[in-house]
């Protein structure tokens, strides 16, 4: 009887302890809101909870990356928008500015000074960084992408800048005689030949058209090319003309036209019809020489400056080969030892989209812009070439040369058939928009995962309270039974 009572008492105490343990856990759940205080106590839900937690952490990491990438994209887009606005202003100025040398410089117009200020701003914008990371240097994020404007234009004691490259090219294209590497001669007393110089510089004869009576025109043929005008016994008449089309260094063309006249002196663009073929040929040669020199000092000079800009902003930069530009026949690569390399960033692969970021499981995005992208280079080159050109108030060809240069600048900034800065900005905007969609998807995933986590981690207050009430009732009953049992003895039955 005593053993049975002891057994009952022990079982009752264990039951009470178990209920008290459950009550304590339920009270913890009610206080903390969590079903368990360790993952191990979640039972079969442990693996799911750990997986969901990892997913939320990774998704948040992707969102942080997206936010950083979008900051870089937005900063790049803002910089390029500003550069595009300045390029547009340079284009407008190129079309509208007049040739009035400013009192401040005496060798440049006020528009050229403005272009120089724009160039400074462009360089500053291209050298922007976000969180110690340069945006326009491609994969090389720690090197300033673009050299200073002063170094770019003026170079230093050992490195040629743009001004030097333009000056060398101008001498090579114009030649020592100022005829654009062309020369005239008289194979016979009544004929005139026009011949190219050897090499890549200066004018290149393209074609010729003539309605001069009695004159036989041949060429241009040969290498170097030459054309010949043979006057005959029948002389040209008033108003008849001959036109020589010539290719310029920058890929454009120009035409020298001479019209026959009986006037003497003939005037610009004309030649005097002489008494015979010999005199007429001599007059034609003199007029042709003068017209070519005029065209060389104006249109060729402008085209040469533009091409020198192309040479300098290439990779690598190109320089006139040899010690004497006037007799040079070819170009050579500039080296880091003798020429300024304006772009100092990464040059691997194709410029643009050089940054890669992981923004999702197995999902990457290539983004960004690089200073050596063609559209950006076009804007820099236009501002640079315009800002360094020098003119003299006493040069009768200065106005025409200035006009030829500004027209070419405006044409380049039309971005016709080529990549434009607006196109780069639009692409960056699309990349940012795609990232917005990716971020929204990640946020949805996080919300779903957190909801599932809540189902498996968070305690239900109603269920906990109900269980607490039930257990408390059971505990109270157990206490009463235990109390009753403790009072039982043999005396109670006697």
ABEGO torsion letter per residue (X at the ends): XAAAAAAAAAAAAAAAAAAAAAAAAAAAAAAAGBABABAAAAEAAAAAAAAAAAAAAAAAAAAAAAAAAAAAAAAAAAAAAAAAAAAAAAAAAAAABBBBBBAAAGABBAAAAAAAAAAAAAAAAAABBBGGBBAAAEABAABBABBBAAAAAAEBAABBBAAAAAAAAAAAAAEAAGAGGBBBBBABAABBBBBBBBEABEBBBABBBBABBGBBBBOBBEOBBBBBBBBBABBBBBGBBBBBBBBBAAGBBBBBBBBBBABOBAEBGBBBBBABAAAAAAAAAAAAAAAAAAAAABAAAAAAAAAAAAAAABOBBBBBBEABAAABABBBBBBAAABBBABABBABEBBEGABBBBABBGBBBBBEBBAABAAAAAAAAAAAAAAABBBBAABAAAAAAAAAAAAAAAAAAAGBGBBBAAAAAAAAAAAAAAAAAAAAAAAAAAAAAAAAAAAAABBBAAAAAAAAAAAAAAAAAAAAAAAAAAABBAAAAX
